[in-house]
Amino acid sequence: MGWLTKILKGSSHKFSEGQVNRRYREDRNLDSPRHSADGSDFDKEEIECAIALSLSEQEHVIPQDDKGKKVLEYKSETEEDEDEDEDEDEERMRAQLEAAEEEERRAAQAEIEEEEKRRVEAELEETEKQLAKARLEEEEIRRSKAQLEEDEQLAKAIQESMNLGSPPRYDSGSMFQPYPFLIPSSHRICTGCRAEIGNGRFLSCMGGVWHPECFCCHACDKPIVDYEFSMSGNRPYHKLCYKEQHHPKCDVCHNFIPTNPAGLIEYRAHPFWMQKYCPSHERDGTPRCCSCERMEPKDTKYLILDDGRKLCLECLDSAVMDTHECQPLYLEIREFYEGLHMKVEQQIPMLLVERSALNEAMEGEKHGHHHLPETRGLCLSEEQTVTTVLRRPRIGAGYKLIDMITEPCRLIRRCEVTAILILYGLPRLLTGSILAHEMMHAWLRLNGYPNLRPEVEEGICQVLAHMWLESETYAGSTLIDIASSSSSSSSSAVVTASSKKGERSDYEKKLGEFFKHQIESDSSSAYGDGFRQGNQAVLTHGLRRTLDHIRLTGTFP
């Protein structure tokens, strides 16, 4: 009946032999009409099915229980899939559990680190508090020591004043120490507020006694509590206030001018403008205005011309920028010469040019003397093609000139003088003085003067430039005495030309004085010494007699 038992165990559960027999008996009781006691009632199909199942189960290993009895196991495909799903669910749950444990572990670690950070920060804060407290205590100790020293010094001064008999005197501009001297308390009147001091603390200095709060700095009007102070004009100052008011500052960098290795304040100053500056600015490339020669302060921007020159804003106000703009000034110079009975009959072209064009024209000129290091005007006697400034440029970004229009101009020689070239971008007064200088070169050539020595020719040309500047500055009063030889008409003509000018600004008047100062203080032999000799000759003999003497002898009288 073993094969029948196998048939009855073809389910998903495992049964022992007793369980199989018991189940069989129960089935037999339920189906008693169909089955006999020994199984003879099974039909042929059920027997063949049982035989097939028996043969197929023989391929599987039959496990045994603890007593050595064989136990049949069989699982359907559905049950195996369910087992695999259970294994996968179990594996997934295990992974999720491990991930949750890892997350909890990380959270715990972060909490520990945060707690450690808070503890360290609390320790640092406590340390800083302790350090601040220590500093306050140290400062309090220092103040106590300073107060004690001051009290000791006051006591010492009182003792010394008893032996001196009179209060100390101080010199202006020095450092002082306010030693008190002994005065009976009933007669102590404060020099500051004129109230009685009484028995309280007081200062004795500058020939009087003061309440401490009444002895104030003349600059900031705050009490002087330092042991030392400075004086200027019999007035007390804090040492820093005294330095702020009396220590020279650089007009370029606006810092206090440093002392030299010997401890002395050393600075440079422009001989005319008196612009004070540190000696280092002469070596650090600080730019200067090409007209007035002042250095560019750090808080001011100068205009940059296309050839690299810089022009300050004050000089820019009256700057002449193109040939057309210069024509009225050229006519004024011609009138000035006509007023001196030195009329130039020929119509000489006058052009404003860039520095490069002026240098090129100077190289092509065979004759003439040029004021180095930079030539700002030229009287041409040769035929050349010169590039002239046709239209005034405008100011662009970065304070640079842009949109300049130039044009080449062919100069043809029709007389001894081909043209007069003037550097563009200079103030009106400087442009006029250069034009007057070059016009004198033209006048000498056109009136048959022989080849003169540089000192004579450049010197007399500088005299005429100086005379024109004076006519612009002083309305011709001084010029009357200089220009007149015996005729009053020339003087009146100069005064008339000068009176046509409008009112000058204060800066332009100052600028005219500077250009005259440049001519007067020039150190070169041709321009400087020549001017001084020629000017003395004109002052002594008059312009006409001086020119006649030059024509005859080639020298100044």
C-alpha positions as CSV (number, residue, x, y, z in Angstrom):
1,M,0.0,0.0,0.0
2,G,3.1,2.2,-0.1
3,W,2.1,3.7,-3.5
4,L,-1.3,4.5,-2.3
5,T,0.2,6.4,0.7
6,K,2.2,8.4,-1.8
7,I,-1.0,9.3,-3.7
8,L,-2.6,10.6,-0.5
9,K,0.4,12.7,0.3
10,G,0.4,14.7,-3.0
11,S,-0.3,18.0,-1.3
12,S,1.7,21.0,-0.1
13,H,1.9,19.7,3.5
14,K,4.2,17.1,5.0
15,F,2.7,14.1,6.9
16,S,4.1,11.2,8.8
17,E,3.0,7.6,8.1
18,G,0.6,7.7,11.0
19,Q,-0.9,10.9,9.7
20,V,-1.3,9.3,6.2
21,N,-3.0,6.2,7.6
22,R,-5.3,8.3,9.7
23,R,-6.2,10.5,6.8
24,Y,-6.8,7.5,4.7
25,R,-9.1,5.9,7.2
26,E,-11.1,9.2,7.4
27,D,-11.4,9.4,3.6
28,R,-12.4,5.8,3.5
29,N,-15.1,6.3,6.0
30,L,-16.4,9.3,4.0
31,D,-16.3,7.4,0.7
32,S,-17.1,4.0,1.9
33,P,-19.5,3.2,-0.9
34,R,-16.7,3.6,-3.5
35,H,-13.6,2.0,-1.7
36,S,-13.0,-1.5,-0.2
37,A,-10.7,-2.3,2.6
38,D,-7.7,-3.3,0.5
39,G,-8.2,-0.8,-2.4
40,S,-9.6,-3.2,-4.9
41,D,-12.4,-0.8,-5.8
42,F,-10.1,1.8,-7.4
43,D,-10.8,2.0,-11.0
44,K,-8.1,1.5,-13.6
45,E,-7.5,5.2,-14.4
46,E,-6.7,6.1,-10.7
47,I,-4.3,3.2,-10.5
48,E,-2.4,4.3,-13.6
49,C,-2.2,7.9,-12.2
50,A,-0.9,6.6,-8.9
51,I,1.7,4.5,-10.7
52,A,2.9,7.6,-12.7
53,L,3.1,9.7,-9.6
54,S,5.1,7.0,-7.9
55,L,7.5,6.7,-10.7
56,S,8.0,10.6,-10.8
57,E,8.6,10.9,-7.1
58,Q,11.4,8.3,-7.2
59,E,13.6,10.9,-8.8
60,H,13.5,13.1,-5.6
61,V,15.5,12.5,-2.5
62,I,13.3,11.1,0.3
63,P,14.2,12.9,3.6
64,Q,14.1,11.1,6.9
65,D,12.7,12.3,10.2
66,D,14.4,12.0,13.6
67,K,13.5,8.3,13.9
68,G,14.9,7.4,10.6
69,K,11.6,7.2,8.9
70,K,11.4,8.5,5.3
71,V,9.3,11.6,4.8
72,L,8.1,12.6,1.3
73,E,8.3,16.3,0.3
74,Y,6.8,17.9,-2.7
75,K,6.1,21.5,-3.7
76,S,4.2,22.9,-6.5
77,E,5.5,25.7,-8.7
78,T,3.2,28.2,-7.2
79,E,4.4,27.4,-3.7
80,E,8.0,27.7,-4.8
81,D,7.3,31.2,-6.2
82,E,5.6,32.1,-3.0
83,D,8.7,31.0,-1.1
84,E,10.9,33.0,-3.4
85,D,8.7,36.1,-2.9
86,E,8.8,35.6,0.9
87,D,12.6,35.4,0.7
88,E,12.8,38.6,-1.4
89,D,10.4,40.3,1.1
90,E,12.5,39.2,4.0
91,E,15.7,40.4,2.2
92,R,14.1,43.7,1.5
93,M,12.9,44.2,5.0
94,R,16.3,43.2,6.3
95,A,17.9,45.9,4.0
96,Q,15.4,48.5,5.1
97,L,16.1,47.7,8.7
98,E,19.8,48.0,8.1
99,A,19.3,51.4,6.4
100,A,17.1,52.6,9.2
101,E,19.8,51.5,11.7
102,E,22.5,53.3,9.7
103,E,20.4,56.5,9.6
104,E,19.9,56.4,13.3
105,R,23.6,55.9,13.8
106,R,24.4,58.9,11.6
107,A,21.8,61.0,13.4
108,A,23.3,60.1,16.7
109,Q,26.8,60.9,15.5
110,A,25.7,64.3,14.2
111,E,24.0,65.1,17.5
112,I,27.2,64.2,19.3
113,E,29.3,66.4,16.9
114,E,26.8,69.3,17.4
115,E,26.9,69.0,21.1
116,E,30.7,69.0,21.0
117,K,30.7,72.1,18.8
118,R,28.3,73.9,21.2
119,R,30.6,72.9,24.1
120,V,33.7,74.3,22.3
121,E,31.9,77.5,21.4
122,A,30.8,78.0,25.0
123,E,34.4,77.4,26.1
124,L,35.7,80.0,23.6
125,E,33.1,82.5,24.6
126,E,34.0,82.0,28.3
127,T,37.7,82.4,27.4
128,E,37.0,85.7,25.5
129,K,35.0,87.0,28.5
130,Q,37.9,86.2,30.8
131,L,40.4,87.8,28.4
132,A,38.2,91.0,28.2
133,K,37.9,91.1,31.9
134,A,41.7,90.7,32.2
135,R,42.2,93.5,29.8
136,L,39.8,95.8,31.7
137,E,41.6,95.0,34.9
138,E,45.0,95.7,33.2
139,E,43.7,99.0,31.9
140,E,42.4,99.9,35.3
141,I,45.7,99.1,36.8
142,R,47.5,101.2,34.2
143,R,45.2,104.2,34.8
144,S,45.7,103.8,38.5
145,K,49.5,103.8,38.0
146,A,49.3,106.8,35.6
147,Q,47.2,108.7,38.2
148,L,49.6,107.9,40.9
149,E,52.6,109.0,38.8
150,E,50.7,112.3,38.0
151,D,50.0,112.9,41.6
152,E,53.6,112.3,42.5
153,Q,54.8,114.7,39.8
154,L,52.4,117.3,40.9
155,A,53.6,116.9,44.5
156,K,57.2,117.1,43.2
157,A,56.4,120.2,41.2
158,I,54.8,121.9,44.2
159,Q,57.9,121.2,46.2
160,E,60.1,122.5,43.5
161,S,57.9,125.6,43.0
162,M,58.4,126.5,46.6
163,N,62.1,126.8,45.9
164,L,61.7,128.7,42.5
165,G,59.7,131.6,43.8
166,S,58.1,132.4,40.5
167,P,56.1,130.4,37.9
168,P,58.0,128.9,34.9
169,R,58.0,130.6,31.5
170,Y,57.7,128.8,28.2
171,D,58.8,129.6,24.6
172,S,56.3,129.5,21.7
173,G,56.3,126.4,19.5
174,S,57.8,124.0,22.1
175,M,56.5,121.1,24.2
176,F,55.4,122.0,27.7
177,Q,54.8,120.2,30.9
178,P,52.1,121.8,33.1
179,Y,53.9,122.0,36.4
180,P,51.8,123.8,39.1
181,F,53.3,126.3,41.3
182,L,52.2,127.1,44.9
183,I,49.6,129.8,45.3
184,P,47.5,130.2,48.5
185,S,44.1,128.6,47.9
186,S,42.3,131.8,48.8
187,H,43.9,133.6,45.8
188,R,43.7,130.9,43.1
189,I,41.6,132.4,40.3
190,C,41.2,130.3,37.1
191,T,42.7,132.0,34.1
192,G,40.1,130.4,31.9
193,C,36.7,131.0,33.6
194,R,38.0,133.7,36.1
195,A,36.3,131.8,39.0
196,E,37.9,130.8,42.3
197,I,39.5,127.4,42.2
198,G,39.4,126.7,46.0
199,N,41.0,123.6,47.3
200,G,40.3,121.3,44.4
201,R,42.7,120.1,41.7
202,F,44.2,122.7,39.4
203,L,46.9,123.2,36.8
204,S,49.6,125.7,36.9
205,C,51.0,126.7,33.5
206,M,51.4,129.6,31.0
207,G,51.7,132.0,33.9
208,G,48.4,131.2,35.6
209,V,46.3,128.5,37.2
210,W,43.4,126.7,35.6
211,H,40.6,124.3,36.4
212,P,41.6,121.1,34.6
213,E,38.4,121.4,32.5
214,C,39.2,125.1,31.6
215,F,42.7,124.4,30.2
216,C,41.6,123.6,26.6
217,C,43.2,123.1,23.2
218,H,42.9,126.2,20.9
219,A,42.1,124.0,17.9
220,C,39.5,121.5,19.2
221,D,38.4,123.3,22.3
222,K,38.7,120.1,24.4
223,P,40.5,119.9,27.8
224,I,44.2,119.1,27.6
225,V,44.7,116.1,29.9
226,D,48.0,115.0,28.5
227,Y,51.1,115.7,30.6
228,E,52.7,117.4,27.6
229,F,51.2,120.0,25.2
230,S,52.3,122.4,22.4
231,M,52.0,126.1,22.1
232,S,51.8,128.5,19.1
233,G,51.1,132.2,19.4
234,N,50.8,131.9,23.2
235,R,47.9,129.4,22.7
236,P,47.9,125.8,24.0
237,Y,47.3,122.8,21.7
238,H,47.1,119.0,21.9
239,K,50.2,117.6,20.3
240,L,48.2,116.0,17.6
241,C,46.1,119.2,17.0
242,Y,49.3,121.2,16.7
243,K,50.6,118.8,14.1
244,E,47.4,118.9,12.2
245,Q,47.4,122.7,12.0
246,H,51.1,123.4,11.7
247,H,52.9,120.4,10.3
248,P,53.0,120.9,6.5
249,K,50.9,118.6,4.3
250,C,51.7,117.5,0.7
251,D,49.5,119.3,-1.8
252,V,49.7,116.2,-4.1
253,C,49.1,113.2,-1.9
254,H,47.5,115.2,1.1
255,N,49.6,113.3,3.6
256,F,51.9,114.9,6.2
257,I,55.3,115.5,4.6
258,P,57.7,113.0,6.2
259,T,60.9,113.9,7.9
260,N,64.3,113.1,6.4
261,P,66.9,110.9,8.1
262,A,68.1,113.9,10.1
263,G,64.6,114.3,11.6
264,L,63.8,117.5,9.7
265,I,60.8,118.1,7.6
266,E,62.0,118.3,4.0
267,Y,59.7,119.2,1.1
268,R,59.7,120.8,-2.4
269,A,57.7,123.8,-3.5
270,H,57.0,125.3,-6.9
271,P,58.9,128.7,-7.1
272,F,55.8,130.5,-8.3
273,W,52.7,128.6,-7.2
274,M,54.3,127.5,-3.9
275,Q,52.7,124.1,-4.3
276,K,54.3,122.0,-1.5
277,Y,54.9,118.3,-2.2
278,C,57.0,115.3,-0.9
279,P,60.4,115.0,-2.6
280,S,59.4,111.5,-3.7
281,H,56.9,112.9,-6.2
282,E,59.7,114.2,-8.3
283,R,60.8,110.5,-8.9
284,D,57.5,108.6,-8.9
285,G,56.2,109.9,-12.2
286,T,53.6,112.2,-10.9
287,P,52.4,114.2,-14.0
288,R,52.5,118.0,-14.3
289,C,50.3,120.4,-16.3
290,C,52.0,121.2,-19.6
291,S,51.0,124.8,-19.1
292,C,51.3,125.9,-15.5
293,E,53.7,123.1,-14.4
294,R,51.7,122.3,-11.2
295,M,51.7,118.6,-10.2
296,E,48.4,116.6,-10.5
297,P,46.9,116.1,-7.0
298,K,45.6,112.6,-6.3
299,D,42.0,113.7,-6.0
300,T,42.0,115.7,-9.3
301,K,42.1,114.5,-12.9
302,Y,44.0,116.3,-15.6
303,L,43.0,116.3,-19.2
304,I,45.1,113.9,-21.4
305,L,46.0,115.4,-24.8
306,D,46.6,113.0,-27.7
307,D,50.4,113.4,-27.6
308,G,50.5,112.5,-23.9
309,R,50.6,116.0,-22.4
310,K,48.4,116.7,-19.5
311,L,46.4,119.9,-19.0
312,C,44.8,121.0,-15.7
313,L,41.2,122.1,-15.7
314,E,42.0,125.7,-14.9
315,C,44.3,126.0,-17.9
316,L,41.7,124.1,-20.0
317,D,39.2,126.9,-19.5
318,S,41.1,129.2,-21.9
319,A,42.9,126.7,-24.0
320,V,43.2,127.3,-27.8
321,M,42.5,124.0,-29.6
322,D,42.4,124.6,-33.4
323,T,43.7,127.0,-36.1
324,H,40.4,128.7,-36.6
325,E,40.0,129.4,-32.9
326,C,43.4,131.0,-32.9
327,Q,42.8,133.5,-35.7
328,P,41.3,136.3,-33.5
329,L,44.3,136.1,-31.1
330,Y,46.7,136.2,-34.2
331,L,45.0,139.5,-35.3
332,E,45.4,140.9,-31.8
333,I,49.1,140.2,-31.9
334,R,49.4,141.9,-35.3
335,E,47.6,144.9,-33.9
336,F,50.0,144.9,-30.9
337,Y,53.0,145.1,-33.3
338,E,51.3,147.8,-35.3
339,G,50.8,149.8,-32.2
340,L,54.5,149.6,-31.6
341,H,55.2,151.0,-35.2
342,M,56.4,147.5,-36.1
343,K,53.6,146.5,-38.5
344,V,54.1,143.2,-40.4
345,E,52.9,143.9,-44.0
346,Q,53.1,140.4,-45.3
347,Q,50.2,138.0,-44.6
348,I,52.0,135.2,-42.9
349,P,50.1,131.9,-42.4
350,M,49.6,130.9,-38.8
351,L,48.7,127.2,-38.0
352,L,48.0,125.4,-34.8
353,V,49.7,121.9,-34.9
354,E,50.3,118.8,-32.9
355,R,53.6,118.2,-31.2
356,S,54.7,115.6,-33.7
357,A,54.0,118.0,-36.6
358,L,55.9,120.7,-34.9
359,N,58.9,118.4,-34.3
360,E,58.9,117.3,-37.9
361,A,58.8,120.9,-39.2
362,M,61.7,121.8,-36.8
363,E,63.8,119.0,-38.3
364,G,63.2,120.4,-41.8
365,E,64.1,124.0,-40.8
366,K,67.7,124.9,-41.7
367,H,67.9,128.0,-39.5
368,G,66.5,129.0,-36.2
369,H,67.0,128.5,-32.5
370,H,64.8,126.3,-30.5
371,H,64.1,126.3,-26.8
372,L,64.7,122.8,-25.5
373,P,63.6,120.5,-24.1
374,E,60.3,121.2,-25.8
375,T,59.5,123.6,-28.7
376,R,56.1,125.2,-28.6
377,G,56.4,127.6,-31.5
378,L,58.3,127.9,-34.8
379,C,58.9,130.6,-37.4
380,L,59.4,128.7,-40.7
381,S,61.5,130.0,-43.6
382,E,61.4,126.8,-45.7
383,E,58.7,125.3,-47.9
384,Q,57.1,122.3,-46.1
385,T,53.9,120.3,-45.9
386,V,52.5,120.6,-42.3
387,T,49.6,118.9,-40.7
388,T,47.4,121.4,-38.9
389,V,44.5,121.0,-36.4
390,L,41.4,121.8,-38.3
391,R,38.7,121.3,-35.6
392,R,38.7,121.4,-31.9
393,P,38.6,117.9,-30.3
394,R,36.1,117.0,-27.6
395,I,36.6,115.4,-24.2
396,G,35.9,111.7,-24.1
397,A,36.0,108.9,-21.5
398,G,38.9,109.0,-19.1
399,Y,39.4,112.7,-19.7
400,K,41.0,112.1,-23.1
401,L,40.6,114.3,-26.2
402,I,38.9,112.5,-29.1
403,D,37.5,113.3,-32.6
404,M,40.4,115.6,-33.5
405,I,40.4,116.5,-37.3
406,T,43.7,117.4,-38.9
407,E,44.5,118.4,-42.5
408,P,47.9,118.5,-44.4
409,C,48.7,122.0,-45.6
410,R,51.4,122.8,-48.2
411,L,53.3,126.0,-47.3
412,I,54.8,127.9,-50.1
413,R,57.5,130.5,-49.5
414,R,56.5,133.9,-50.8
415,C,58.9,135.9,-48.6
416,E,61.5,135.4,-46.0
417,V,58.9,133.8,-43.7
418,T,56.8,130.8,-44.8
419,A,54.5,130.3,-41.8
420,I,54.3,130.5,-38.0
421,L,53.5,127.2,-36.2
422,I,52.1,127.1,-32.6
423,L,51.5,124.1,-30.4
424,Y,47.8,123.5,-29.8
425,G,46.1,122.9,-26.5
426,L,47.8,125.8,-24.5
427,P,45.9,128.6,-22.6
428,R,45.3,131.8,-24.5
429,L,47.9,133.9,-22.7
430,L,50.6,131.3,-23.2
431,T,49.6,130.8,-26.9
432,G,49.7,134.6,-27.3
433,S,53.1,135.0,-25.7
434,I,54.5,132.3,-28.0
435,L,52.8,133.9,-31.0
436,A,54.3,137.3,-30.1
437,H,57.8,135.7,-29.8
438,E,57.6,134.0,-33.2
439,M,56.1,137.2,-34.8
440,M,59.3,139.0,-33.6
441,H,61.4,136.4,-35.5
442,A,59.3,137.1,-38.6
443,W,59.6,140.9,-38.2
444,L,63.4,140.6,-37.9
445,R,63.7,138.5,-41.0
446,L,61.3,140.6,-43.0
447,N,63.1,143.9,-42.1
448,G,66.6,142.8,-43.2
449,Y,68.3,142.2,-39.9
450,P,71.5,140.2,-40.3
451,N,72.1,136.8,-38.8
452,L,72.1,137.5,-35.1
453,R,73.6,135.6,-32.3
454,P,71.1,133.4,-30.4
455,E,71.4,135.5,-27.2
456,V,70.4,138.7,-29.2
457,E,67.6,137.3,-31.4
458,E,66.0,135.0,-28.8
459,G,66.5,137.7,-26.2
460,I,64.7,140.5,-28.1
461,C,61.9,138.0,-29.1
462,Q,61.4,137.2,-25.4
463,V,61.2,140.9,-24.6
464,L,58.3,141.3,-27.0
465,A,56.5,138.3,-25.6
466,H,57.0,139.8,-22.1
467,M,55.7,143.1,-23.3
468,W,52.5,141.5,-24.7
469,L,51.9,139.7,-21.5
470,E,52.2,143.0,-19.6
471,S,49.8,144.6,-22.0
472,E,47.3,141.9,-21.2
473,T,47.8,142.0,-17.5
474,Y,48.2,145.7,-16.6
475,A,46.2,147.6,-19.3
476,G,49.4,149.0,-20.7
477,S,50.4,151.5,-18.0
478,T,53.9,150.0,-17.6
479,L,54.0,149.4,-21.3
480,I,53.8,153.1,-22.1
481,D,57.2,153.8,-20.6
482,I,58.8,150.8,-22.2
483,A,57.5,151.1,-25.7
484,S,57.7,154.8,-26.2
485,S,60.8,156.2,-27.9
486,S,59.5,159.7,-28.6
487,S,56.0,159.1,-29.9
488,S,52.9,159.0,-27.8
489,S,50.8,157.4,-30.5
490,S,52.5,154.0,-30.1
491,S,51.7,154.0,-26.4
492,S,48.1,155.0,-26.9
493,A,47.7,152.3,-29.5
494,V,48.9,149.6,-27.1
495,V,46.6,150.9,-24.4
496,T,43.7,150.9,-26.8
497,A,44.4,147.3,-27.9
498,S,44.7,146.3,-24.3
499,S,41.5,148.0,-23.2
500,K,39.6,145.9,-25.7
501,K,40.1,142.7,-23.6
502,G,37.4,141.6,-21.4
503,E,37.7,141.2,-17.6
504,R,40.1,138.3,-16.8
505,S,39.4,135.8,-14.1
506,D,41.7,135.8,-11.1
507,Y,43.3,132.5,-12.2
508,E,44.0,133.9,-15.7
509,K,45.6,137.0,-14.2
510,K,47.7,134.7,-12.0
511,L,48.6,132.6,-15.0
512,G,49.8,135.7,-16.9
513,E,52.0,136.5,-14.0
514,F,53.4,133.0,-14.1
515,F,54.2,133.1,-17.8
516,K,56.1,136.4,-17.2
517,H,57.9,134.8,-14.2
518,Q,58.9,131.9,-16.5
519,I,60.5,134.4,-19.0
520,E,62.2,136.4,-16.3
521,S,63.6,133.4,-14.4
522,D,64.7,131.3,-17.5
523,S,68.2,129.9,-16.8
524,S,69.2,129.3,-20.4
525,S,71.9,131.5,-22.0
526,A,69.9,132.4,-25.2
527,Y,66.4,132.8,-23.7
528,G,67.2,133.7,-20.1
529,D,70.3,135.8,-20.2
530,G,69.3,137.2,-23.6
531,F,66.0,138.4,-22.2
532,R,67.6,140.1,-19.2
533,Q,70.1,141.9,-21.4
534,G,67.5,143.0,-24.0
535,N,65.0,144.0,-21.3
536,Q,67.5,146.2,-19.6
537,A,68.5,147.8,-22.9
538,V,64.8,148.5,-23.7
539,L,64.2,150.0,-20.2
540,T,67.2,152.2,-20.6
541,H,67.1,153.3,-24.2
542,G,63.6,152.4,-25.4
543,L,62.5,149.8,-27.9
544,R,63.2,151.8,-31.1
545,R,66.8,152.8,-30.2
546,T,67.5,149.2,-29.1
547,L,66.4,147.8,-32.4
548,D,68.4,150.3,-34.4
549,H,71.5,149.4,-32.4
550,I,70.9,145.8,-33.0
551,R,70.6,146.4,-36.8
552,L,73.9,148.3,-36.8
553,T,76.0,146.2,-34.4
554,G,74.2,142.9,-33.9
555,T,74.4,143.5,-30.2
556,F,72.3,145.1,-27.4
557,P,73.3,148.8,-26.6
